[in-house]
Amino acid sequence: MFLGHRYVRLIIFSYPLTNYAFGKKDAQHERDLSVHDRFDRMRDEFHKIGMRRSVEAVILVHEHSIPHVLLLRVGQNFFKLPGGELIPGEDEVSGIKRILTELFGRSSNDERALNQQWKVAEAIGNWWRPNFDPPRYPYIPAHVTQPKEQTKLLLVQLPQTALFAVPNNYKLVAAPVFELFDNSASYGQLISGIPMLLSRHFFSYLFSLVFLVITVVQFTY
């Protein structure tokens, strides 16, 4: 963003994938048994509470100084970002922390501490679902007056080390940005567009604890 003649850019600090430990826990099944059931529930809820609000986390690590995005793999060929639906009235930051803690927490005893490890840096994108069906777009189509779902992408900063307890029905994978870029055939349009969203930031690849900071770059006009 611009501040007068200054342009503010985030420096994204990421740590190596080997800093993190990954365990397993009992499966966490989807609330809906099928895609059809999901959109039936969305339709019912839309008439009661309006547009669904969802959040998805873009969590970065690095290998060989290349940013990697953490993705959940379901089966062999379906990938998604960690995320889910917000509770009515819940703000986005609290919501993504709750969802990530429920997804990757080991037990209820460590949920409070785990909730504090998720540092939301900024929102990097919005996707909109115009109808009760799968297509989503990074804009609201001109003919749509009432989108059925808004999905906000949040850049989440990890601490230097962490333990992820991954549900048995998922596999957590780290996908390099060069594999995601322009690869909607494998990852879908939303995930394959993440490298472009990240390109306006600087990356710093670390091995010791440093916190996310903001730098101000001065431009001459």
GULUMDREN-764574 format. One record per residue: chain; x, y, z of N, C-alpha, C in turn. Coordinates in Angstrom, 1 decimal, always signed. Atoms other than C-alpha are relative to their C-alpha. Layout:
(A; (X; Y; Z); (X; Y; Z); (X; Y; Z)) ...
END
This chain:
(A; (+0.8; -1.2; +0.0); (+0.0; +0.0; +0.0); (+0.9; +1.2; +0.0)) (A; (-0.8; -1.2; +0.0); (+1.1; +3.6; -0.5); (-0.3; +0.9; +1.2)) (A; (+0.1; -0.9; -1.1); (+1.8; +6.0; +2.3); (+0.7; +1.3; -0.5)) (A; (-0.7; -1.2; +0.6); (+2.4; +9.4; +0.6); (+0.9; -0.5; -1.2)) (A; (-0.9; +0.5; +1.0); (+5.5; +8.7; -1.5); (+0.7; -1.3; +0.4)) (A; (-0.6; +1.2; -0.5); (+6.3; +5.6; +0.4); (-0.9; -1.2; -0.4)) (A; (+0.7; +1.3; +0.3); (+5.3; +2.0; -0.5); (+0.4; -1.0; +1.0)) (A; (-0.2; +1.0; -1.1); (+4.9; -0.5; +2.3); (-0.1; -1.4; -0.5)) (A; (+0.0; +1.4; +0.4); (+5.8; -4.1; +1.6); (+0.3; -0.9; +1.2)) (A; (-0.3; +0.9; -1.1); (+5.8; -7.0; +4.0); (+1.3; -0.8; -0.3)) (A; (-1.0; +1.1; +0.1); (+8.9; -9.1; +4.5); (-0.5; -1.2; +0.7)) (A; (+0.6; +1.2; -0.5); (+7.7; -12.6; +4.9); (+1.2; -0.9; +0.4)) (A; (-1.0; +0.9; -0.6); (+10.0; -14.6; +7.2); (-0.5; -1.4; +0.0)) (A; (+0.4; +1.4; +0.0); (+9.8; -18.3; +6.7); (+1.1; -0.9; +0.5)) (A; (-1.0; +0.9; -0.6); (+11.6; -21.2; +8.4); (+0.0; -1.3; -0.9)) (A; (-0.1; +1.2; +0.8); (+12.7; -24.5; +6.8); (-1.0; -1.0; +0.5)) (A; (+0.9; +1.1; -0.3); (+10.3; -27.4; +6.6); (+0.5; -0.9; +1.1)) (A; (-0.5; +1.0; -1.0); (+12.6; -29.5; +8.7); (-0.1; +0.5; +1.5)) (A; (+0.3; -0.5; -1.4); (+11.9; -27.2; +11.7); (-1.2; -0.5; +0.6)) (A; (+1.3; +0.4; -0.5); (+8.5; -28.7; +12.0); (-0.2; -1.5; +0.1)) (A; (+0.2; +1.4; -0.2); (+7.3; -32.0; +13.3); (-1.5; -0.3; -0.4)) (A; (+1.4; +0.4; +0.4); (+4.2; -33.8; +11.9); (-0.4; -1.4; +0.5)) (A; (+0.5; +1.2; -0.5); (+2.2; -36.4; +13.7); (-1.4; -0.3; -0.6)) (A; (+1.3; +0.5; +0.5); (-1.1; -38.2; +13.2); (-1.0; +0.0; +1.2)) (A; (+1.0; +0.1; -1.0); (-4.4; -38.1; +15.0); (-1.3; -0.6; -0.7)) (A; (+1.3; +0.6; +0.5); (-8.0; -39.5; +14.5); (-0.5; +0.9; -1.2)) (A; (+0.6; -0.7; +1.2); (-9.7; -38.6; +11.2); (-1.0; +1.1; +0.4)) (A; (+1.1; -1.0; -0.1); (-11.8; -35.4; +11.0); (-0.7; +0.0; -1.3)) (A; (+0.8; +0.1; +1.2); (-14.5; -36.0; +8.5); (-0.8; +1.3; -0.3)) (A; (+0.8; -1.2; +0.5); (-16.3; -33.3; +6.5); (-1.4; +0.0; +0.6)) (A; (+1.3; -0.1; -0.5); (-19.5; -32.0; +7.9); (-1.1; -0.5; -0.9)) (A; (+0.9; +0.4; +1.0); (-21.3; -32.8; +4.7); (+0.5; -1.3; -0.7)) (A; (-0.4; +1.3; +0.6); (-21.3; -36.3; +3.2); (+0.3; +0.0; -1.5)) (A; (-0.3; -0.1; +1.4); (-21.2; -35.1; -0.4); (+0.0; +1.5; -0.4)) (A; (+0.0; -1.4; +0.5); (-20.8; -32.0; -2.5); (-1.4; +0.5; -0.1)) (A; (+1.4; -0.4; +0.1); (-24.5; -32.0; -3.1); (-0.6; +0.4; +1.3)) (A; (+0.4; -0.3; -1.3); (-25.2; -32.1; +0.6); (+0.5; +1.4; +0.5)) (A; (-0.6; -1.3; -0.4); (-22.8; -29.2; +1.1); (-0.8; +1.2; -0.5)) (A; (+0.7; -1.2; +0.6); (-24.6; -26.9; -1.3); (-1.5; +0.0; +0.4)) (A; (+1.3; +0.0; -0.6); (-28.0; -28.0; +0.1); (+0.0; +0.8; +1.3)) (A; (-0.1; -0.6; -1.3); (-26.9; -26.9; +3.5); (+0.3; +1.5; -0.2)) (A; (-0.3; -1.4; +0.3); (-25.4; -23.6; +2.1); (-1.3; +0.7; -0.4)) (A; (+1.3; -0.6; +0.5); (-28.8; -22.9; +0.4); (-0.9; +0.2; +1.2)) (A; (+0.9; -0.2; -1.2); (-30.7; -23.5; +3.7); (+0.5; +1.1; +0.9)) (A; (-0.6; -1.0; -0.9); (-28.3; -21.4; +5.7); (-0.1; +1.4; -0.6)) (A; (+0.1; -1.3; +0.7); (-28.3; -18.6; +3.1); (-1.3; +0.7; +0.3)) (A; (+1.3; -0.6; -0.2); (-32.0; -18.1; +3.6); (-0.2; +0.4; +1.5)) (A; (+0.2; -0.3; -1.4); (-31.6; -18.0; +7.4); (+1.0; +1.1; +0.4)) (A; (-1.0; -0.9; -0.6); (-28.3; -16.1; +8.0); (+0.7; +0.8; -1.1)) (A; (-0.7; -0.8; +1.0); (-27.2; -14.8; +4.6); (+1.3; -0.7; -0.5)) (A; (-1.3; +0.5; +0.7); (-23.8; -15.2; +2.8); (+0.9; -0.8; +1.0)) (A; (-1.0; +0.7; -0.8); (-21.4; -17.8; +4.1); (+1.3; +0.7; +0.0)) (A; (-1.3; -0.6; -0.1); (-18.1; -16.4; +5.3); (+1.0; -1.1; +0.3)) (A; (-1.1; +1.0; -0.2); (-15.0; -18.7; +5.0); (+1.3; +0.6; +0.0)) (A; (-1.4; -0.5; +0.0); (-11.3; -18.3; +5.6); (+0.9; -1.2; -0.3)) (A; (-0.9; +1.1; +0.3); (-8.4; -20.3; +4.3); (+1.4; +0.6; +0.2)) (A; (-1.3; -0.4; -0.4); (-4.8; -20.1; +5.5); (+1.1; -0.3; -1.0)) (A; (-1.2; +0.2; +0.9); (-1.7; -19.6; +3.3); (+1.2; +0.0; +1.0)) (A; (-1.1; +0.2; -1.0); (+1.1; -21.0; +5.5); (+1.2; -0.4; -0.8)) (A; (-1.2; +0.1; +0.8); (+4.6; -20.8; +4.2); (+1.1; -0.6; +0.8)) (A; (-1.3; +0.5; -0.5); (+7.8; -22.8; +4.9); (+1.0; +0.1; -1.2)) (A; (-0.9; +0.0; +1.2); (+10.9; -23.1; +2.7); (+0.9; -1.2; +0.0)) (A; (-1.0; +1.0; +0.3); (+13.2; -25.7; +1.2); (+0.9; +0.5; -1.0)) (A; (-1.0; -0.5; +0.9); (+16.4; -24.7; -0.5); (-0.3; +1.4; -0.5)) (A; (+0.3; -1.4; +0.3); (+15.3; -21.0; -0.3); (-1.1; +0.2; -1.0)) (A; (+1.2; -0.1; +0.9); (+12.1; -21.7; -2.3); (-1.2; +0.0; +0.9)) (A; (+1.2; +0.0; -0.9); (+8.8; -20.8; -0.6); (-0.9; -1.2; -0.4)) (A; (+0.9; +1.1; +0.2); (+6.5; -23.8; -0.2); (-1.3; +0.4; +0.8)) (A; (+1.3; -0.2; -0.6); (+2.8; -23.6; +0.7); (-0.5; -1.3; +0.6)) (A; (+0.5; +1.2; -0.6); (+1.3; -26.1; +3.1); (-1.4; -0.2; -0.5)) (A; (+1.3; +0.4; +0.5); (-1.7; -27.9; +1.6); (-0.4; -1.3; +0.6)) (A; (+0.6; +1.3; -0.4); (-4.0; -30.7; +2.7); (-0.4; -0.8; -1.2)) (A; (+0.3; +0.9; +1.1); (-4.2; -33.6; +0.3); (-1.0; -1.0; +0.4)) (A; (+1.1; +1.0; -0.2); (-7.4; -35.7; +0.2); (+0.1; -1.0; -1.1)) (A; (-0.1; +1.0; +1.0); (-7.0; -38.9; -1.6); (+1.3; +0.2; -0.8)) (A; (-1.2; -0.1; +0.8); (-4.5; -38.8; -4.5); (+0.1; +1.3; -0.7)) (A; (+0.0; -1.1; +1.0); (-5.5; -35.8; -6.5); (-0.7; +1.3; +0.4)) (A; (+0.7; -1.2; -0.4); (-7.4; -33.2; -4.5); (+0.8; +0.7; +1.1)) (A; (-0.8; -0.8; -1.0); (-5.6; -30.4; -2.6); (-0.9; +1.2; +0.4)) (A; (+0.7; -1.2; -0.5); (-7.0; -27.6; -0.5); (+0.8; +0.6; +1.1)) (A; (-0.6; -0.8; -1.1); (-5.8; -24.9; +1.9); (-0.7; -0.4; +1.3)) (A; (+0.7; +0.1; -1.3); (-6.4; -25.4; +5.6); (-1.0; +1.2; +0.2)) (A; (+0.9; -1.0; -0.3); (-9.5; -23.5; +6.5); (-1.4; -0.5; +0.2)) (A; (+1.3; +0.5; -0.3); (-13.2; -23.6; +7.0); (-1.0; +1.2; +0.1)) (A; (+1.0; -1.0; -0.2); (-16.4; -21.7; +7.8); (+0.1; +0.8; +1.3)) (A; (+0.1; -0.8; -1.2); (-16.7; -18.8; +10.2); (-1.3; -0.2; +0.7)) (A; (+1.3; +0.0; -0.8); (-19.3; -18.9; +13.0); (-0.6; +1.4; -0.2)) (A; (+0.6; -1.3; +0.1); (-21.8; -16.1; +12.5); (+0.4; +0.9; +1.1)) (A; (-0.5; -1.0; -0.9); (-20.4; -13.0; +14.1); (+1.4; -0.1; +0.4)) (A; (-1.4; +0.2; -0.3); (-16.9; -14.4; +14.4); (+0.9; +0.8; -1.0)) (A; (-0.9; -0.8; +0.9); (-14.1; -12.2; +13.1); (+1.0; -1.0; -0.7)) (A; (-0.8; +0.9; +0.9); (-11.6; -13.6; +10.5); (+1.2; -0.5; +0.7)) (A; (-1.2; +0.5; -0.7); (-8.5; -13.7; +12.7); (-0.3; -1.0; +1.1)) (A; (+0.4; +1.0; -1.0); (-10.2; -15.4; +15.6); (-0.5; -1.3; -0.7)) (A; (+0.5; +1.2; +0.7); (-11.9; -17.8; +13.1); (+1.1; -0.9; -0.5)) (A; (-1.0; +0.8; +0.6); (-8.8; -18.9; +11.3); (+0.9; -0.7; +1.1)) (A; (-0.7; +0.6; -1.1); (-7.0; -19.4; +14.6); (-0.7; -1.2; +0.6)) (A; (+0.9; +1.1; -0.5); (-9.9; -21.6; +15.9); (+0.1; -1.2; -0.9)) (A; (+0.0; +1.1; +1.0); (-10.0; -23.6; +12.7); (+1.3; -0.7; -0.1)) (A; (-1.3; +0.6; +0.1); (-6.3; -24.2; +12.5); (+0.3; -0.8; +1.3)) (A; (-0.2; +0.7; -1.3); (-6.2; -25.2; +16.2); (-0.8; -1.3; +0.1)) (A; (+0.8; +1.2; +0.0); (-9.0; -27.6; +15.8); (+0.5; -1.1; -1.0)) (A; (-0.5; +0.9; +1.0); (-7.4; -29.1; +12.7); (+1.3; -0.6; +0.4)) (A; (-1.4; +0.5; -0.2); (-3.8; -29.4; +13.9); (+0.4; -0.2; +1.5)) (A; (-0.3; +0.2; -1.4); (-4.1; -29.5; +17.7); (+0.1; -1.4; +0.4)) (A; (-0.1; +1.4; -0.4); (-3.0; -32.6; +19.5); (-1.1; -0.4; +1.0)) (A; (+1.0; +0.3; -1.0); (-5.5; -32.4; +22.4); (-0.6; +1.3; +0.4)) (A; (+0.6; -1.2; -0.5); (-7.8; -30.0; +24.1); (+0.9; +0.7; +1.0)) (A; (-0.9; -0.6; -1.0); (-5.1; -29.4; +26.7); (+1.0; +1.0; -0.7)) (A; (-0.9; -0.9; +0.6); (-2.8; -27.7; +24.2); (-0.6; +1.0; -1.0)) (A; (+0.7; -0.8; +1.0); (-5.4; -25.9; +22.1); (+0.3; +1.5; +0.3)) (A; (-0.2; -1.4; -0.3); (-4.9; -22.6; +24.0); (+1.3; +0.5; -0.4)) (A; (-1.3; -0.3; +0.4); (-1.2; -22.6; +23.5); (+0.2; +0.0; -1.5)) (A; (-0.1; +0.1; +1.5); (-1.5; -23.7; +19.9); (-0.7; +1.2; -0.7)) (A; (+0.7; -1.1; +0.6); (-4.0; -20.9; +19.2); (+0.9; +1.2; +0.0)) (A; (-0.9; -1.1; +0.0); (-1.3; -18.4; +20.1); (+1.1; -0.1; -1.0)) (A; (-1.2; +0.2; +0.9); (+1.2; -19.8; +17.6); (-0.4; +0.5; -1.4)) (A; (+0.4; -0.4; +1.4); (-0.9; -18.7; +14.5); (+0.0; +1.6; +0.0)) (A; (-0.1; -1.5; +0.1); (+0.1; -15.1; +13.6); (-0.5; +0.4; -1.4)) (A; (+0.6; -0.4; +1.3); (-2.1; -13.6; +10.9); (+0.7; +1.2; -0.5)) (A; (-0.8; -1.1; +0.5); (+0.1; -11.3; +8.8); (-1.0; +1.0; -0.7)) (A; (+0.9; -0.8; +0.7); (-2.5; -10.0; +6.4); (-1.0; -0.8; -0.9)) (A; (+0.9; +0.6; +1.0); (-5.4; -10.8; +4.0); (+0.6; +0.2; -1.3)) (A; (-0.7; -0.1; +1.3); (-4.0; -11.5; +0.6); (-1.0; -0.2; -1.2)) (A; (+1.0; +0.2; +1.1); (-7.2; -12.3; -1.4); (-1.4; -0.3; +0.4)) (A; (+1.4; +0.3; -0.2); (-10.9; -12.7; -1.7); (-0.5; -0.8; -1.2)) (A; (+0.6; +0.8; +1.1); (-12.8; -15.3; -3.7); (-1.5; +0.0; +0.4)) (A; (+1.5; -0.1; -0.2); (-16.6; -15.2; -4.2); (-0.7; -1.2; -0.8)) (A; (+0.8; +1.1; +0.6); (-19.1; -18.0; -4.9); (-1.4; +0.6; -0.4)) (A; (+1.2; -0.7; +0.3); (-22.0; -16.5; -6.9); (-1.3; -0.8; +0.1)) (A; (+1.2; +0.9; +0.0); (-24.3; -19.6; -6.9); (+0.3; -1.1; +1.0)) (A; (-0.2; +1.2; -0.9); (-24.8; -22.8; -4.9); (+0.6; -1.1; -0.8)) (A; (-0.7; +1.0; +0.8); (-22.3; -24.7; -7.0); (+1.5; +0.3; +0.2)) (A; (-1.4; -0.1; -0.3); (-18.5; -25.2; -7.1); (+0.7; +1.3; -0.5)) (A; (-0.9; -1.1; +0.5); (-17.2; -22.2; -9.2); (+0.1; +1.1; +0.9)) (A; (-0.3; -1.2; -0.8); (-15.6; -19.4; -7.3); (+0.9; +0.9; -0.9)) (A; (-0.7; -1.0; +0.8); (-14.1; -16.2; -8.7); (+0.7; +1.1; +0.9)) (A; (-0.7; -1.0; -0.8); (-11.6; -13.5; -7.5); (-0.7; +1.4; -0.1)) (A; (+0.8; -1.2; +0.1); (-14.3; -10.9; -8.1); (-1.5; -0.4; +0.0)) (A; (+1.4; +0.3; +0.0); (-18.1; -10.6; -7.9); (-0.5; +0.3; -1.4)) (A; (+0.5; -0.2; +1.4); (-19.6; -11.1; -11.4); (-1.1; +1.1; +0.0)) (A; (+0.8; -1.2; +0.1); (-21.5; -8.0; -12.6); (-1.5; -0.3; +0.3)) (A; (+1.4; +0.3; -0.1); (-24.9; -9.8; -12.7); (-0.4; -0.6; +1.4)) (A; (+0.3; +0.7; -1.3); (-24.6; -11.2; -9.1); (-0.2; +1.1; +1.1)) (A; (+0.3; -1.0; -1.0); (-26.2; -9.0; -6.4); (+0.2; -0.6; +1.4)) (A; (-0.1; +0.7; -1.3); (-26.0; -11.6; -3.5); (+0.9; -1.2; -0.1)) (A; (-0.9; +1.2; +0.0); (-22.9; -13.8; -3.5); (-0.4; -1.0; +1.1)) (A; (+0.4; +1.1; -0.9); (-23.5; -17.1; -1.7); (+1.1; -0.3; +1.0)) (A; (-1.1; +0.2; -0.9); (-20.0; -17.3; -0.1); (+1.1; +0.9; -0.3)) (A; (-1.2; -0.7; +0.1); (-17.0; -15.2; +0.5); (+1.1; -0.8; +0.7)) (A; (-1.2; +0.7; -0.5); (-13.6; -16.9; +1.0); (+1.1; +1.0; +0.1)) (A; (-1.2; -0.9; -0.1); (-10.8; -14.8; +2.4); (+1.2; -0.8; +0.2)) (A; (-1.3; +0.6; -0.2); (-7.2; -15.9; +2.1); (+0.8; +0.8; +0.9)) (A; (-0.8; -0.6; -1.0); (-5.1; -15.1; +5.1); (+1.4; -0.6; +0.1)) (A; (-1.4; +0.4; -0.1); (-1.3; -15.2; +5.2); (+0.3; -0.2; +1.5)) (A; (-0.2; +0.4; -1.4); (-0.4; -17.0; +8.4); (+1.5; -0.3; +0.2)) (A; (-1.4; +0.1; -0.4); (+3.1; -16.7; +10.0); (+0.2; -1.1; +1.0)) (A; (-0.3; +1.1; -0.9); (+4.5; -19.8; +11.7); (+1.1; +0.5; +1.0)) (A; (-1.2; -0.2; -0.8); (+6.8; -19.7; +14.7); (+1.2; -0.8; -0.5)) (A; (-1.2; +0.7; +0.4); (+10.3; -21.1; +14.5); (-0.2; -1.5; -0.1)) (A; (+0.2; +1.5; -0.1); (+9.2; -24.6; +15.5); (-1.5; -0.2; +0.3)) (A; (+1.4; +0.4; -0.4); (+5.8; -26.3; +15.8); (-0.2; -1.4; -0.3)) (A; (+0.4; +1.4; +0.3); (+4.1; -29.7; +15.9); (-1.4; +0.1; -0.6)) (A; (+1.3; +0.1; +0.6); (+1.2; -30.4; +13.6); (-0.5; -1.5; +0.2)) (A; (+0.6; +1.3; -0.1); (-1.1; -33.3; +14.5); (-1.1; +0.0; -1.1)) (A; (+0.8; +0.0; +1.2); (-2.6; -34.1; +11.1); (-1.1; -1.1; +0.1)) (A; (+1.0; +1.1; +0.0); (-6.0; -36.0; +10.9); (+0.4; -1.1; -1.0)) (A; (-0.4; +1.2; +0.8); (-5.6; -39.5; +9.4); (-0.5; +0.1; -1.4)) (A; (+0.6; +0.0; +1.3); (-7.8; -38.7; +6.5); (+0.6; +1.0; -0.9)) (A; (-0.7; -1.0; +0.8); (-5.5; -35.9; +5.3); (+1.5; -0.3; +0.0)) (A; (-1.4; +0.0; +0.1); (-1.9; -35.7; +4.2); (+0.4; +1.5; -0.1)) (A; (-0.5; -1.3; +0.1); (-0.1; -32.4; +4.8); (+1.2; +0.0; -0.8)) (A; (-1.1; +0.0; +1.0); (+2.2; -31.6; +1.9); (+0.5; +1.5; -0.1)) (A; (-0.6; -1.3; +0.2); (+4.5; -28.7; +1.2); (+0.3; +0.1; -1.5)) (A; (-0.1; -0.1; +1.4); (+4.1; -27.6; -2.4); (+0.8; +1.3; -0.4)) (A; (-0.8; -1.2; +0.4); (+6.8; -25.3; -4.0); (-0.8; +0.9; -0.9)) (A; (+0.8; -1.0; +0.8); (+5.4; -22.1; -5.6); (+0.2; -0.2; -1.5)) (A; (-0.1; +0.2; +1.4); (+6.9; -23.0; -8.9); (-0.8; -1.1; -0.6)) (A; (+0.9; +1.1; +0.4); (+4.8; -26.1; -9.0); (-1.5; +0.5; +0.0)) (A; (+1.4; -0.5; +0.0); (+1.6; -24.2; -8.1); (-0.3; +1.0; -1.1)) (A; (+0.2; -1.1; +0.9); (+2.1; -21.3; -10.5); (-0.6; -0.5; -1.3)) (A; (+0.7; +0.3; +1.3); (-0.3; -21.5; -13.5); (-0.3; -1.5; -0.2)) (A; (+0.2; +1.4; +0.1); (-1.1; -25.1; -12.6); (-1.4; -0.3; +0.5)) (A; (+1.4; +0.2; -0.5); (-4.9; -25.0; -12.2); (-0.5; -1.4; -0.3)) (A; (+0.4; +1.3; +0.3); (-5.2; -28.4; -13.7); (+0.2; -1.0; +1.2)) (A; (-0.3; +0.9; -1.2); (-3.6; -30.0; -10.6); (-0.6; +0.6; +1.3)) (A; (+0.2; -0.6; -1.3); (-4.4; -27.5; -7.9); (-1.3; +0.9; +0.0)) (A; (+1.1; -0.9; +0.1); (-7.4; -25.4; -9.1); (+0.4; +1.4; -0.1)) (A; (-0.4; -1.4; +0.2); (-7.5; -21.7; -9.8); (+0.4; +0.7; +1.2)) (A; (-0.3; -0.7; -1.2); (-7.4; -20.5; -6.3); (+1.4; -0.2; +0.5)) (A; (-1.3; +0.3; -0.5); (-4.3; -22.3; -5.2); (+1.1; +0.3; -1.0)) (A; (-1.0; -0.3; +1.0); (-2.5; -21.9; -8.5); (+0.3; +1.5; -0.1)) (A; (-0.1; -1.5; +0.0); (-3.0; -18.1; -8.1); (+0.8; +0.5; +1.2)) (A; (-0.7; -0.5; -1.3); (-1.2; -17.9; -4.7); (+1.4; +0.6; -0.3)) (A; (-1.3; -0.6; +0.3); (+2.3; -17.3; -6.2); (-0.1; +1.4; -0.5)) (A; (+0.2; -1.4; +0.5); (+1.0; -14.1; -7.9); (-0.3; +0.9; +1.2)) (A; (+0.4; -0.8; -1.2); (-0.5; -12.9; -4.6); (+1.2; +0.3; +0.9)) (A; (-1.2; -0.1; -0.9); (+2.8; -13.5; -2.8); (+1.1; +0.9; -0.7)) (A; (-1.2; -0.6; +0.7); (+5.0; -11.8; -5.5); (+0.2; +1.4; +0.4)) (A; (-0.2; -1.4; -0.4); (+4.5; -8.3; -4.1); (+0.8; +0.1; +1.3)) (A; (-0.7; +0.0; -1.3); (+6.3; -9.3; -0.9); (+1.4; -0.4; -0.2)) (A; (-1.4; +0.5; -0.1); (+9.9; -9.8; +0.0); (+0.0; -1.3; +0.9)) (A; (-0.2; +1.2; -0.8); (+11.0; -13.2; +1.4); (+1.3; +0.0; +0.6)) (A; (-1.3; +0.2; -0.7); (+13.6; -13.9; +4.0); (-0.1; -1.4; +0.6)) (A; (-0.1; +1.4; -0.4); (+14.6; -17.5; +4.7); (+0.9; -0.1; +1.2)) (A; (-0.6; +0.0; -1.3); (+15.5; -18.0; +8.3); (+0.2; -1.4; +0.6)) (A; (-0.2; +1.2; -0.7); (+16.8; -20.6; +10.6); (-0.1; +0.2; +1.5)) (A; (+0.1; -0.4; -1.4); (+16.4; -18.7; +13.9); (-1.2; +0.9; +0.1)) (A; (+1.3; -0.7; -0.2); (+13.4; -16.9; +15.5); (+0.1; +1.4; -0.3)) (A; (+0.1; -1.4; +0.3); (+12.6; -13.6; +13.9); (-1.5; +0.2; -0.3)) (A; (+1.4; -0.3; +0.2); (+9.2; -12.0; +13.8); (-0.3; +0.8; -1.3)) (A; (+0.4; -0.7; +1.2); (+7.3; -10.6; +10.9); (+0.1; +1.5; +0.2)) (A; (-0.1; -1.5; -0.1); (+8.1; -6.9; +10.3); (-0.5; +0.6; -1.3)) (A; (+0.4; -0.8; +1.2); (+7.0; -4.2; +7.8); (+1.1; +0.9; -0.3)) (A; (-1.0; -1.0; +0.4); (+9.5; -2.2; +5.8); (-0.6; +1.0; -0.9)) (A; (+0.5; -1.1; +0.8); (+9.0; +1.1; +4.1); (+1.0; +0.3; -1.0)) (A; (-1.0; -0.2; +1.1); (+10.6; +1.5; +0.7); (-0.4; +1.4; -0.6)) (A; (+0.2; -1.3; +0.5); (+11.1; +5.1; -0.5); (+0.2; +0.1; -1.5)) (A; (-0.1; -0.2; +1.4); (+10.4; +5.9; -4.1); (+0.2; +1.5; -0.3)) (A; (-0.2; -1.3; +0.4); (+11.5; +9.0; -5.9); (-0.9; +0.3; -1.2)) (A; (+0.9; -0.4; +1.1); (+9.0; +10.8; -8.2); (+0.6; +1.2; -0.7)) 
END
